[in-house]
Amino acid sequence: MARTNAAKIWSANYRLLSTIIASVAPRLATLGLEAKELFVLAAIDEHPHPAQLAGVLSMPKPTITVYLKRLADARLIRREIDSGDLRRHRLSVTPSGRKLMRRGLALLSDAFSLRLSRLSAVEQAQLAILLERLN
């Protein structure tokens, strides 16, 4: 059996995701969001501290700080002192931020669904299983 070229698979996956994100970027811009801001917004519920976000999203802390400032200025998130650790901020998504996040994620989902429609239902199910195993 031929050996799988992991770099080629990784590259194909990266190109797919990059293409989808790029195709949605203009519509996200009409919502007032960049794609990375959407990813930050979407991760806050599970990771409500800036340092956690930086780690999970593989972004430098200063970059996260810039995105959080923009999201806070737009009143899409709230930044409060964490009552459990007064040295840290706890983030939360505002109702308007949640609405915008849902709209942005729907755009990404729709674009990805178009790509998935190239696969049969069985292939889609197999892909979902394989991706879960890799994660």
N, C-alpha and C positions, 0 to 999 in steps of 0.2 A: 504494500500500500504506500502511496506517495505521502511524503511528510507535508503537513500543513504549514503554509508560510504565515506565521502569526503577524508579521509586520504588514503583510498585504491585507489581511483581514482587518487589522487595526486601522490601516489607512483608508480602506473602503468605508468603514464605520464612521471615521472622522469626516470624510468627504460628504457622506450622507447627512450627518448632523449639521455640518457647516452649511451645506446647500439649503437645508430646510430653514435654518436660522436666518440665513441671508435672504431667502425668499420672503420671510415674514417681517424682516426689519423695517421696510417702509410702512407697513400697516401698524407696527408697534410704535413707530415714530408719530403717527397720527394720534395715538393714544398718549403721547408725551413720554414714552419709555424707550430705553435702549434694551436690547436683548439681555445684557448682563444685569441690568437693573431689575428686569423681570425675574431672573433666576435668583437674585438676592431676595427680592420680595417673596418669592415662592418658598424660600428656605427658612424664613424667619420663624414660622410657627414651630418647626422642629428644632431649630438652632437659634434661640433668642438672644445670644450674646455675640457681639462683633467678632471676637477671636474665633469662636466656633464657626461662624459663617466663612471666615477667611480660610480655615482649614478644610471645611466640607466642599467649598466651591473652588479650592485651589487658586485663590487670589491673594495677592499681597495685602497685608493689613491696611496700608495706606490707600490702596484702591478701594477696599471695602468701605473705609471711612468716607471717601469721596462719594461713593454711591449712596451710603446711608444719609449723608448730609443732604444730597439732592432729593432723596425720597422723603426725608423729614421736612425739608423746605416746601415740598409739594403737598405736605400733610397726608402722605400715603402710609407713613409709619409714625409711631411714637417712640421716643427714647426716654426711659425713666431709670432712676437709680434702682438697682436690684436690692430689694429689702433683705435678701439673704447674704449679700456681699456688697457693702456700700462702696467698694472700689470699682464695681462693674456697672455697666448699663444693661438694662433688659429692654429688648425691642419688642414691639407689637405692631401688627398691621391694623390700620384704621379701617372703618367700614368702606370708605372711598378707595383705599388701597386694595382692599379685598375684592371690590367690584372690578377695579382695573386689572388686578392680577388674574381674575377669572377670565376676563376678556382676552388678555394676552395669552394665557395658557390655552384658551380655545383656539386662537389663531395658530399656535404651534401644533396643537393636536390635529386640527383640520389639515394642515400642510403635511403632517406625518401620515395621516390617514390616506391621503392621496397616494403617497409612496407605497403604503401597505397594500393598497388596492391592487397593486401589480402582482401580489401573491395570492394564492388560493387560500381558502379558509383554513385548510389543513396546514399549509406552510406558515400562515400567520400564527397559528397555535404553536407550531414547532418553534418558531422564532421566539415567541414569548417564553416558552419553557427554557430555551437555551440561554436567553438573556438573563432570566432569573437565576439560572445555575451559575452564570459567570459573575453575577453580582453577589 
